[in-house]
Amino acid sequence: MPLLFHVQHLLGIGHVRRAAALVRALAASGFEVTVASGGFPVPGIDFAPARLVQLPPARAADAGFRRLVDEREHPLDAPWREHRRQMLLNLHDRLQPAVVLVESFPFGRRAFAFELEPLLAAVAQRRPKPLVACSVRDILVTKRNPARLDDMVDTARRHFDLVLVHGDPALIGFEASFPPAARIADLIRYTGYVAPPPPESDARGNGRGDGDGEVIVSCGGGAVGLPLLELALATRPLLRQGDAPLATAAWRLLAGFDLPEPDFRALAAKAPPGVTVERARADFPALLRRCRVSVSQGGYNTLLDVLQAGCPAVIVPFEAPGETEQRQRTDLLAARGLVGRVDGDPPTAPALAAAITAALTRPPTRLTIDRHGAIVTADLLRRAAGRR
């Protein structure tokens, strides 16, 4: 059953990592998946076994998403948009997919309505009409304009058969960040969280190698992670108290592949003995299971890895102007005693040191949430498309 999956990431790697997990489950379920990717390639993440069609890539030029640029660092212009629009429409015409899956839109990625609205209009003209679904994370960036919310509802009702929310309502409902969710309740299906399977070894603290007893500091893809990594370096000397002071423990800073190379080299040059600075690692979940404490930003994938590992954790959420998603998720988990958080604008080294100390004395708390989101998504789409 042919499926076209439109994926567009702009800054971090959370969207593309989740999409890759969905692709694997969809392919295993029998879908013939074609991914139309509009972002820049991410090292270590691919969409195999799907067919990948790389659209002319775009990314955010700043953390506030105020400006989008192409591969030449030029602002997106009308000819660029027309080229991408035609490329996507031609791909649809060739594939004639039975299912069209769109990541985020209409609840995000509004800057790409120039190609998604024509795609959805073309899908609506086909007979029989393909199944159309939206893949969206559990928490949206807060929208304060009621007209924007109304437009999202109208677009969802006009074009989509399903809104697949990759979350668990036992933890947080879609309405918490999308107040008019009740108006599309008949379209919404909760899939559970899209999380990778746990590492083969659950061993922690046994001296087996990297991560054992370490402080792991991570920032996802790293595009906006430099302040957190520098904050960690400033915090380490403050942690001299206790029977096993963290100031002399091994720290591992995972910079992510989107951190510019000059910044990466400068960070590594400043790292004192006992601090390892390296790019993101595929075995990150296993490192967390062996670490003494995790310090990270509050993205969807990172927090799933942290919760699955069950390690002491401190979150420093990314909070550019208008970016509310990580703060809301962090506050929710901190209120349940699952993670520590660092407040302050900007956060300070003493505040992070205090949060780390508190995390190490907090009793372990486990949260049971549905982590089978990829498999459930594939099953929902197969059954719905079969009925169609």
C-alpha positions as CSV (number, residue, x, y, z in Angstrom):
1,M,0.0,0.0,0.0
2,P,1.8,3.2,-1.1
3,L,2.2,5.9,1.5
4,L,3.6,9.4,1.0
5,F,5.0,11.0,4.2
6,H,5.8,14.7,4.1
7,V,8.5,15.6,6.8
8,Q,9.9,19.1,7.4
9,H,12.3,19.8,10.3
10,L,13.7,23.3,10.7
11,L,16.0,23.5,13.7
12,G,16.3,20.5,16.1
13,I,16.3,16.8,15.2
14,G,13.3,15.7,17.2
15,H,10.8,15.8,14.3
16,V,13.1,13.9,11.9
17,R,14.1,11.3,14.6
18,R,10.4,10.6,15.4
19,A,9.6,10.5,11.6
20,A,12.3,7.9,11.1
21,A,10.9,5.7,13.8
22,L,7.4,5.9,12.2
23,V,8.8,5.0,8.8
24,R,10.3,1.8,10.2
25,A,7.0,0.8,11.8
26,L,5.1,1.7,8.7
27,A,7.4,-0.3,6.4
28,A,7.2,-3.3,8.8
29,S,3.4,-3.1,8.6
30,G,3.5,-3.5,4.9
31,F,3.3,0.1,3.6
32,E,5.5,1.1,0.7
33,V,6.7,4.4,2.2
34,T,8.1,7.4,0.3
35,V,9.4,10.2,2.4
36,A,9.4,13.7,0.9
37,S,11.9,15.4,3.2
38,G,12.2,19.2,3.2
39,G,14.9,19.5,5.8
40,F,18.7,19.2,5.7
41,P,20.0,15.6,6.1
42,V,20.8,14.7,9.7
43,P,23.9,12.6,10.4
44,G,23.1,9.2,11.9
45,I,19.4,9.3,11.0
46,D,18.0,7.8,7.8
47,F,14.6,6.7,6.6
48,A,15.5,3.2,5.4
49,P,13.7,1.1,4.2
50,A,11.6,3.9,2.8
51,R,12.4,5.6,-0.5
52,L,13.7,9.1,0.3
53,V,13.0,12.0,-2.0
54,Q,15.0,15.1,-0.9
55,L,13.1,18.3,-1.6
56,P,15.2,21.5,-1.8
57,P,16.1,21.8,1.9
58,A,15.1,24.7,4.2
59,R,16.1,25.4,7.8
60,A,15.5,28.1,10.4
61,A,18.3,30.7,10.4
62,D,17.7,31.6,14.1
63,A,16.3,30.0,17.2
64,G,13.2,32.2,16.9
65,F,12.2,30.8,13.5
66,R,11.8,34.3,12.2
67,R,13.7,33.6,9.0
68,L,14.0,30.5,6.9
69,V,16.9,29.9,4.5
70,D,17.8,27.5,1.7
71,E,21.0,25.5,1.1
72,R,22.7,28.7,0.0
73,E,21.7,30.5,3.1
74,H,19.4,32.7,1.0
75,P,15.9,33.6,2.2
76,L,13.1,31.5,0.6
77,D,11.8,33.3,-2.4
78,A,8.9,32.8,-4.9
79,P,10.9,30.8,-7.5
80,W,12.2,28.5,-4.7
81,R,8.7,27.9,-3.4
82,E,7.3,27.2,-6.9
83,H,10.0,24.7,-7.6
84,R,9.3,22.8,-4.3
85,R,5.6,23.0,-4.8
86,Q,5.8,21.4,-8.3
87,M,8.3,18.8,-7.2
88,L,6.0,17.7,-4.4
89,L,2.9,17.7,-6.7
90,N,4.7,15.7,-9.3
91,L,5.8,13.2,-6.7
92,H,2.2,12.8,-5.6
93,D,1.0,12.3,-9.2
94,R,3.6,9.6,-9.9
95,L,3.0,7.7,-6.7
96,Q,-0.8,7.9,-6.5
97,P,-0.5,7.1,-2.8
98,A,-3.3,5.4,-0.9
99,V,-2.3,7.2,2.3
100,V,-0.8,10.7,2.7
101,L,0.8,11.4,6.0
102,V,1.8,15.0,6.9
103,E,4.1,15.8,9.8
104,S,2.8,18.7,12.0
105,F,0.6,20.6,9.5
106,P,-1.8,22.3,10.1
107,F,-0.8,22.6,13.8
108,G,2.7,23.7,12.8
109,R,4.8,24.3,9.7
110,R,2.4,27.0,8.5
111,A,5.3,28.5,6.5
112,F,5.0,25.5,4.2
113,A,1.3,26.0,3.4
114,F,2.4,27.1,-0.1
115,E,3.1,23.5,-1.0
116,L,0.9,21.6,1.5
117,E,-2.4,23.3,0.6
118,P,-1.9,22.4,-3.1
119,L,-0.9,18.9,-2.2
120,L,-4.0,18.4,-0.1
121,A,-6.2,20.0,-2.8
122,A,-4.8,17.5,-5.3
123,V,-5.4,14.6,-3.0
124,A,-9.1,15.7,-2.5
125,Q,-9.7,15.5,-6.3
126,R,-8.7,11.8,-6.6
127,R,-11.3,9.1,-6.6
128,P,-11.3,7.1,-4.5
129,K,-9.9,9.7,-2.2
130,P,-6.7,8.7,-0.3
131,L,-6.6,8.6,3.5
132,V,-5.1,11.8,4.8
133,A,-3.5,11.9,8.3
134,C,-1.5,14.3,10.4
135,S,1.4,13.2,12.6
136,V,1.8,15.6,15.5
137,R,3.6,15.5,18.9
138,D,1.7,15.8,22.2
139,I,2.5,19.4,23.0
140,L,2.3,22.3,20.5
141,V,3.9,25.7,20.8
142,T,1.3,28.0,22.3
143,K,-0.7,30.0,19.8
144,R,-2.3,33.2,21.3
145,N,-4.2,34.3,18.2
146,P,-7.7,32.8,18.2
147,A,-7.9,33.3,14.4
148,R,-4.8,31.0,14.0
149,L,-6.5,28.3,16.2
150,D,-9.7,28.6,14.1
151,D,-7.7,28.2,10.9
152,M,-6.1,25.1,12.2
153,V,-9.4,23.6,13.1
154,D,-10.9,24.5,9.7
155,T,-7.9,23.0,7.8
156,A,-8.0,19.8,9.8
157,R,-11.8,19.4,9.3
158,R,-11.5,20.2,5.6
159,H,-8.6,18.0,4.6
160,F,-7.8,15.4,7.2
161,D,-9.3,12.1,8.2
162,L,-7.1,11.4,11.2
163,V,-5.0,13.5,13.6
164,L,-2.5,11.1,15.2
165,V,-1.3,12.6,18.4
166,H,2.0,11.0,19.5
167,G,1.3,11.1,23.2
168,D,-0.6,9.6,26.1
169,P,-3.6,11.4,27.5
170,A,-2.9,9.8,30.9
171,L,0.1,12.2,30.9
172,I,-1.1,15.2,28.9
173,G,-4.1,15.7,26.6
174,F,-3.8,17.5,23.3
175,E,-6.2,20.1,24.6
176,A,-3.6,21.3,27.1
177,S,-1.7,23.1,24.3
178,F,-4.5,23.2,21.7
179,P,-7.6,24.5,23.5
180,P,-10.1,23.8,20.6
181,A,-9.2,20.1,20.5
182,A,-12.8,19.2,21.3
183,R,-13.8,20.6,17.9
184,I,-11.8,17.9,16.2
185,A,-12.3,15.2,18.8
186,D,-13.7,12.8,16.2
187,L,-10.4,13.0,14.2
188,I,-8.0,12.6,17.1
189,R,-6.4,9.3,17.9
190,Y,-3.7,9.0,20.6
191,T,-1.0,6.7,19.5
192,G,1.2,6.6,22.6
193,Y,4.7,8.0,22.5
194,V,7.1,7.2,19.6
195,A,10.0,5.9,21.6
196,P,12.9,3.6,20.6
197,P,13.1,0.2,22.1
198,P,15.2,0.0,25.3
199,P,18.8,-0.9,25.0
200,E,19.7,-4.6,25.1
201,S,21.5,-4.1,28.3
202,D,19.9,-2.5,31.3
203,A,23.1,-2.5,33.3
204,R,23.8,0.6,35.3
205,G,26.8,1.6,37.4
206,N,28.8,-1.6,36.8
207,G,32.0,-0.1,35.4
208,R,31.4,-1.5,31.9
209,G,32.5,1.6,29.9
210,D,31.3,5.0,28.7
211,G,28.6,6.5,30.7
212,D,29.2,4.5,33.8
213,G,28.9,6.9,36.8
214,E,29.2,9.9,34.6
215,V,27.3,13.2,34.3
216,I,25.8,13.1,30.8
217,V,25.0,16.6,29.4
218,S,23.1,16.6,26.1
219,C,21.4,19.0,23.8
220,G,19.7,17.0,21.1
221,G,20.8,18.1,17.7
222,G,22.8,20.9,19.2
223,A,21.6,23.8,17.0
224,V,20.7,25.8,20.1
225,G,22.7,23.8,22.7
226,L,25.9,25.8,23.2
227,P,24.6,27.8,26.1
228,L,23.7,24.6,28.0
229,L,27.0,23.0,27.3
230,E,28.9,26.1,28.5
231,L,26.7,26.3,31.6
232,A,27.6,22.7,32.4
233,L,31.3,23.6,32.3
234,A,30.8,26.5,34.6
235,T,28.7,24.4,37.0
236,R,31.1,21.4,37.4
237,P,33.6,23.2,39.8
238,L,30.7,24.1,42.1
239,L,29.9,20.5,42.9
240,R,32.6,19.8,45.4
241,Q,30.4,18.6,48.3
242,G,29.4,15.1,49.3
243,D,31.0,11.7,49.6
244,A,31.6,11.5,45.8
245,P,31.8,15.1,44.6
246,L,30.7,15.6,41.0
247,A,33.5,18.2,40.5
248,T,35.9,15.3,40.2
249,A,33.6,12.9,38.5
250,A,33.7,12.2,34.7
251,W,31.4,14.5,32.7
252,R,30.5,13.7,29.1
253,L,29.1,16.6,27.0
254,L,27.2,15.5,23.8
255,A,27.2,18.5,21.5
256,G,25.0,17.3,18.6
257,F,25.9,17.5,15.0
258,D,24.2,20.8,14.4
259,L,26.6,22.7,16.7
260,P,28.9,24.6,14.3
261,E,32.4,23.1,14.1
262,P,34.2,26.2,15.4
263,D,31.9,26.2,18.5
264,F,32.5,22.5,19.0
265,R,36.3,23.0,18.9
266,A,36.3,25.9,21.2
267,L,34.1,24.0,23.7
268,A,36.5,21.0,23.6
269,A,39.5,23.3,24.1
270,K,37.9,24.8,27.2
271,A,37.0,21.4,28.7
272,P,39.2,20.5,31.8
273,P,40.6,17.0,32.5
274,G,37.8,14.6,33.3
275,V,35.4,16.2,30.8
276,T,34.8,14.6,27.4
277,V,33.3,16.6,24.6
278,E,32.0,14.7,21.6
279,R,29.2,14.7,19.1
280,A,25.8,13.0,19.7
281,R,26.0,9.2,20.0
282,A,23.6,6.5,18.7
283,D,24.0,4.7,22.1
284,F,22.7,7.7,24.0
285,P,19.8,5.7,25.7
286,A,22.4,3.2,26.9
287,L,24.6,6.0,28.3
288,L,21.7,7.3,30.3
289,R,21.1,3.9,31.8
290,R,24.6,3.8,33.2
291,C,25.0,7.5,34.1
292,R,25.0,9.1,37.6
293,V,22.8,12.0,36.4
294,S,21.5,13.5,33.1
295,V,21.4,17.2,32.3
296,S,19.6,18.0,29.1
297,Q,17.2,20.2,27.3
298,G,13.5,19.3,27.3
299,G,12.7,18.0,23.9
300,Y,10.2,15.2,23.1
301,N,12.8,12.5,22.3
302,T,15.3,13.4,25.0
303,L,12.8,13.2,27.7
304,L,11.4,9.9,26.5
305,D,15.0,8.5,26.6
306,V,15.5,10.0,30.1
307,L,12.2,8.6,31.4
308,Q,12.9,5.2,29.9
309,A,16.4,5.1,31.5
310,G,15.0,6.0,34.9
311,C,18.1,8.0,35.8
312,P,18.2,11.2,38.0
313,A,17.6,14.0,35.6
314,V,17.7,17.8,35.4
315,I,16.1,19.7,32.5
316,V,17.1,23.1,31.2
317,P,14.3,23.8,28.7
318,F,15.0,25.6,25.5
319,E,13.0,28.9,25.7
320,A,13.5,31.2,22.8
321,P,10.8,33.9,22.4
322,G,7.5,32.2,21.6
323,E,8.9,28.7,22.2
324,T,6.7,27.2,25.0
325,E,6.7,23.5,24.3
326,Q,9.8,22.4,26.3
327,R,8.9,24.5,29.3
328,Q,5.4,23.0,29.4
329,R,6.7,19.5,29.1
330,T,9.4,20.1,31.8
331,D,6.9,21.7,34.2
332,L,4.5,18.8,33.8
333,L,7.2,16.2,34.6
334,A,8.8,18.2,37.4
335,A,5.4,18.6,39.1
336,R,5.2,14.8,39.2
337,G,8.6,14.5,40.7
338,L,10.1,12.8,37.6
339,V,12.8,15.4,36.8
340,G,14.4,18.4,38.2
341,R,14.2,21.7,36.4
342,V,16.3,24.9,36.3
343,D,14.6,28.3,36.3
344,G,16.1,31.6,35.4
345,D,16.5,33.7,32.3
346,P,19.3,32.9,31.7
347,P,19.8,29.9,34.1
348,T,22.9,30.2,36.3
349,A,25.6,27.8,37.3
350,P,24.6,27.9,41.0
351,A,21.0,27.2,40.0
352,L,22.0,24.2,37.9
353,A,24.4,22.9,40.7
354,A,21.5,23.1,43.2
355,A,19.2,21.2,40.8
356,I,21.7,18.5,40.2
357,T,22.3,18.0,43.9
358,A,18.5,17.8,44.5
359,A,18.1,15.3,41.7
360,L,20.7,13.0,43.3
361,T,18.7,12.9,46.6
362,R,15.3,12.6,45.0
363,P,13.7,9.1,45.4
364,P,13.4,7.3,42.1
365,T,10.0,7.7,40.5
366,R,8.8,5.7,37.6
367,L,6.1,6.7,35.1
368,T,4.1,4.2,33.2
369,I,3.2,5.7,29.8
370,D,2.4,4.2,26.4
371,R,5.6,4.0,24.4
372,H,4.3,2.0,21.4
373,G,3.4,5.0,19.3
374,A,5.1,3.9,16.1
375,I,3.5,0.5,16.0
376,V,0.0,1.9,16.9
377,T,0.4,4.6,14.2
378,A,1.0,2.0,11.5
379,D,-1.9,-0.1,12.7
380,L,-4.3,2.8,12.8
381,L,-3.3,3.9,9.3
382,R,-3.5,0.3,7.9
383,R,-7.0,-0.3,9.3
384,A,-8.3,3.1,8.3
385,A,-6.9,2.8,4.8
386,G,-8.3,-0.7,4.5
387,R,-11.8,0.5,5.3
388,R,-11.4,3.4,2.9
